[in-house]
Amino acid sequence: MIKFAICDDEPMMVQELSGHLADYMGERSPAAYSVSGFSSGRALLECGDRFDVIFLDIQMAEPDGMETARLLRRRGDRSLLVFVTVLKELVFDAFQVEAYDYLLKPLDRACFTRTMDRVLHTLERRRPENIVIRREGGCQVVPLGRVVYCEVLGRKVYLHQQDGTVLGYYDRLESLERRVDGRFFKCHRSYLVNLDHVRGCQGGQVLLSQGERIPVSRLRERELTQALLRHMRERDA
C-alpha cells in the first residue's frame, strides 16, 4: 500500500492532484494506494500518520509548506516530499529539507508523470524484502515473498505462508499494512492478500495458489480485479 498525502489550502488543487494520482496509478502501477487530503500544514502535522509521498504546497498560512517540511524532518519523517508552488525561486529552499522534487502551478500532466515515474522507481528500491515481527519474547525475520495472506483475529495478526506454516503475533492489520509493499492488497477489513498468490476472485472469495479461499468485501471486488490486472501487467513487462 502506497500512502499519498496532499497538503494544500486550495481545495481545487487537492482535488486536481487527487485526479492526476488516480489517472496515473490506474494506468501505470499495480500497487494499492490511498490518498489523504489536508488543508493546512498544521492538520498534516497533527494527523500523526506516516506517508510514503507528500505533495506539499509552499504558500500556506503558518506553518507554511517549508516550515511544515522542517518540522516533519525534525521528527524523523522520511516521506518523499514533492513541493507544489507558483514561485520558481522558492524551489532552492527545498534542498534544505531534502525535498524529492517540485511541481509548478498550474500543473503540467507531463511533468507530473515524470515525477511520479521517479517516485515509484524510488519506492520500489525501498521495497522491503523482509519484515521483522516480535513473538514469544524475541524477533523473527519473515520474507514477504513467502507470505500468501495475512489475517487478523482478535488482537493477533496471522501470517499464512507458502509452506503451510502460520505465524501469529500481536499487532494491528493497519500497522502491518504500512510495512508491506504494493504486492499486498487489503481485500477485506480482516485480510491482506499477496497478489503474487491470487488466482482469481469468485463468489465473494479470493482464490489462492495453495487452493485456499479468503473473503473479499463486496465493495472491494472491483478494486481487487483492477489491482490484480495491473500487477500482472507490471510483473510481465
C-alpha positions as CSV (number, residue, x, y, z in Angstrom):
1,M,0.0,0.0,0.0
2,I,1.4,3.4,-1.1
3,K,0.2,6.2,1.1
4,F,0.0,9.6,-0.5
5,A,-0.8,12.9,1.2
6,I,-1.8,16.2,-0.4
7,C,-1.5,19.3,1.7
8,D,-2.8,22.5,0.1
9,D,-5.1,25.2,1.3
10,E,-6.8,25.3,-2.1
11,P,-9.5,22.6,-2.2
12,M,-9.4,22.7,-6.0
13,M,-5.7,21.9,-6.0
14,V,-6.2,18.9,-3.7
15,Q,-8.9,17.7,-6.0
16,E,-6.8,18.2,-9.1
17,L,-3.8,16.4,-7.6
18,S,-6.0,13.5,-6.5
19,G,-7.4,13.2,-10.0
20,H,-3.9,13.1,-11.5
21,L,-2.9,10.5,-9.0
22,A,-5.9,8.3,-9.8
23,D,-5.2,8.5,-13.5
24,Y,-1.5,7.8,-13.1
25,M,-1.9,4.9,-10.7
26,G,-4.7,3.4,-12.8
27,E,-2.6,3.4,-15.9
28,R,0.9,2.7,-14.7
29,S,1.0,1.0,-11.3
30,P,-0.3,-2.3,-9.8
31,A,0.1,-1.1,-6.3
32,A,-2.8,-0.4,-3.9
33,Y,-2.8,3.1,-2.7
34,S,-4.6,5.7,-0.6
35,V,-4.8,9.5,-0.8
36,S,-5.3,11.7,2.2
37,G,-6.0,15.4,1.8
38,F,-5.1,18.2,4.2
39,S,-6.0,21.9,4.1
40,S,-3.1,23.1,6.2
41,G,0.4,22.2,7.4
42,R,-0.9,22.0,10.9
43,A,-3.6,19.5,10.0
44,L,-0.9,17.3,8.3
45,L,1.4,17.5,11.3
46,E,-1.4,16.7,13.8
47,C,-2.6,13.7,11.8
48,G,0.3,11.6,13.1
49,D,0.2,9.2,10.1
50,R,3.2,8.3,8.1
51,F,3.1,8.7,4.3
52,D,5.3,7.5,1.5
53,V,4.8,10.6,-0.6
54,I,3.6,14.1,0.4
55,F,2.6,16.7,-2.1
56,L,3.1,19.9,-0.2
57,D,2.1,23.5,-1.1
58,I,4.7,26.0,-0.1
59,Q,2.5,29.1,0.2
60,M,0.1,28.5,3.1
61,A,-0.8,30.1,6.4
62,E,1.6,29.3,9.2
63,P,3.2,26.9,9.3
64,D,3.8,27.3,5.5
65,G,4.9,24.3,3.4
66,M,8.6,24.9,4.0
67,E,8.2,25.1,7.8
68,T,5.9,22.1,7.8
69,A,8.6,20.1,5.9
70,R,11.2,21.2,8.5
71,L,9.0,20.0,11.3
72,L,8.4,16.7,9.6
73,R,12.1,16.1,9.1
74,R,12.9,17.2,12.7
75,R,10.7,14.3,14.0
76,G,12.3,11.8,11.7
77,D,9.8,11.6,8.8
78,R,11.4,10.2,5.7
79,S,8.5,10.7,3.3
80,L,9.3,11.8,-0.3
81,L,8.4,15.5,-0.3
82,V,7.2,16.9,-3.6
83,F,6.7,20.7,-3.3
84,V,3.9,22.3,-5.3
85,T,4.4,26.1,-5.9
86,V,3.8,29.0,-8.2
87,L,7.2,30.6,-7.4
88,K,10.3,29.0,-9.0
89,E,12.6,31.0,-6.7
90,L,11.3,29.1,-3.7
91,V,12.4,25.8,-5.1
92,F,16.0,26.4,-4.0
93,D,15.0,26.4,-0.3
94,A,13.6,22.9,-0.8
95,F,17.1,21.4,-0.7
96,Q,17.3,22.3,2.9
97,V,14.6,19.9,3.8
98,E,15.7,17.1,1.4
99,A,12.8,17.6,-1.0
100,Y,12.5,14.9,-3.6
101,D,11.1,17.1,-6.4
102,Y,8.8,20.1,-7.1
103,L,5.9,20.8,-9.4
104,L,5.0,24.3,-10.6
105,K,1.4,25.5,-10.7
106,P,-0.6,25.3,-12.9
107,L,0.2,21.6,-13.0
108,D,1.5,20.1,-16.3
109,R,0.5,16.5,-16.8
110,A,3.7,15.5,-18.5
111,C,5.8,16.9,-15.6
112,F,3.5,15.2,-13.1
113,T,4.0,11.9,-14.9
114,R,7.8,12.2,-15.0
115,T,7.8,13.0,-11.2
116,M,5.6,10.0,-10.5
117,D,7.8,7.7,-12.6
118,R,10.7,8.7,-10.4
119,V,8.7,8.4,-7.2
120,L,7.6,4.8,-8.0
121,H,11.1,3.8,-9.0
122,T,12.5,5.2,-5.7
123,L,9.7,3.5,-3.7
124,E,10.4,0.2,-5.5
125,R,14.1,0.4,-4.5
126,R,12.9,1.0,-0.9
127,R,10.6,-2.0,-1.0
128,P,11.2,-4.3,1.9
129,E,12.1,-7.9,1.2
130,N,11.5,-8.9,4.8
131,I,9.7,-7.7,7.9
132,V,10.6,-8.3,11.5
133,I,7.9,-9.4,13.9
134,R,8.1,-9.8,17.6
135,R,6.8,-13.0,19.1
136,E,7.3,-15.2,22.1
137,G,9.8,-12.8,23.7
138,G,12.0,-12.5,20.6
139,C,12.2,-11.4,17.0
140,Q,11.7,-13.2,13.7
141,V,12.6,-12.2,10.2
142,V,9.8,-13.1,7.7
143,P,10.4,-12.9,3.9
144,L,7.4,-11.2,2.4
145,G,7.5,-13.3,-0.8
146,R,6.6,-16.4,1.3
147,V,3.5,-14.8,2.8
148,V,0.3,-15.8,1.0
149,Y,-2.1,-13.7,3.1
150,C,-2.4,-12.0,6.4
151,E,-5.4,-12.4,8.7
152,V,-6.3,-10.6,11.9
153,L,-8.2,-12.4,14.7
154,G,-8.8,-10.5,17.9
155,R,-5.6,-8.8,18.9
156,K,-3.3,-11.0,16.8
157,V,-2.2,-11.0,13.2
158,Y,-1.6,-14.3,11.5
159,L,0.8,-14.7,8.5
160,H,-0.1,-17.6,6.3
161,Q,3.0,-18.8,4.4
162,Q,3.6,-20.9,1.3
163,D,4.8,-23.9,3.2
164,G,1.6,-24.0,5.3
165,T,3.1,-22.6,8.4
166,V,1.2,-19.8,10.2
167,L,3.0,-17.2,12.3
168,G,0.9,-15.3,14.9
169,Y,1.9,-12.2,16.8
170,Y,0.3,-9.3,18.5
171,D,-0.3,-6.4,16.1
172,R,-3.0,-4.5,14.2
173,L,-3.6,-5.1,10.5
174,E,-3.3,-1.4,9.8
175,S,0.2,-1.3,11.3
176,L,1.2,-4.3,9.1
177,E,-0.3,-2.7,6.0
178,R,2.1,0.3,6.4
179,R,5.1,-2.0,6.5
180,V,4.4,-4.2,3.4
181,D,4.7,-3.2,-0.2
182,G,2.5,-3.0,-3.3
183,R,2.2,-6.7,-3.6
184,F,-0.3,-6.7,-0.8
185,F,-3.9,-5.7,-1.2
186,K,-6.5,-5.2,1.6
187,C,-9.4,-7.3,0.2
188,H,-11.3,-7.3,3.5
189,R,-11.1,-5.4,6.8
190,S,-9.5,-8.5,8.3
191,Y,-7.3,-9.7,5.4
192,L,-4.3,-8.6,3.3
193,V,-3.5,-10.8,0.3
194,N,-0.3,-11.1,-1.6
195,L,-1.3,-10.5,-5.3
196,D,1.5,-12.9,-6.4
197,H,-0.6,-15.8,-5.0
198,V,-4.0,-14.7,-6.2
199,R,-5.5,-17.0,-8.9
200,G,-8.9,-15.4,-9.2
201,C,-12.0,-13.9,-7.5
202,Q,-15.4,-15.6,-7.4
203,G,-18.5,-15.5,-5.3
204,G,-17.1,-13.1,-2.7
205,Q,-13.9,-15.1,-2.3
206,V,-10.3,-14.8,-3.4
207,L,-8.9,-18.0,-4.9
208,L,-5.3,-18.6,-3.8
209,S,-2.4,-20.5,-5.3
210,Q,-2.4,-23.0,-2.4
211,G,-6.1,-23.8,-3.0
212,E,-7.3,-21.7,-0.1
213,R,-10.1,-19.2,-0.2
214,I,-10.4,-16.0,1.8
215,P,-13.2,-13.4,1.7
216,V,-13.2,-10.2,-0.3
217,S,-15.7,-7.5,0.7
218,R,-18.3,-6.6,-1.9
219,L,-17.1,-3.1,-2.2
220,R,-13.5,-4.1,-2.9
221,E,-14.1,-6.8,-5.5
222,R,-13.7,-4.5,-8.5
223,E,-10.6,-2.8,-6.9
224,L,-9.1,-6.2,-6.4
225,T,-9.6,-7.2,-10.0
226,Q,-8.1,-3.9,-11.2
227,A,-5.1,-4.2,-8.9
228,L,-4.5,-7.8,-9.9
229,L,-4.6,-6.9,-13.7
230,R,-2.2,-4.0,-13.1
231,H,0.1,-6.2,-11.0
232,M,0.2,-8.9,-13.7
233,R,0.9,-6.4,-16.4
234,E,3.7,-4.7,-14.4
235,R,5.2,-8.1,-13.4
236,D,5.3,-9.4,-17.0
237,A,6.5,-6.1,-18.6
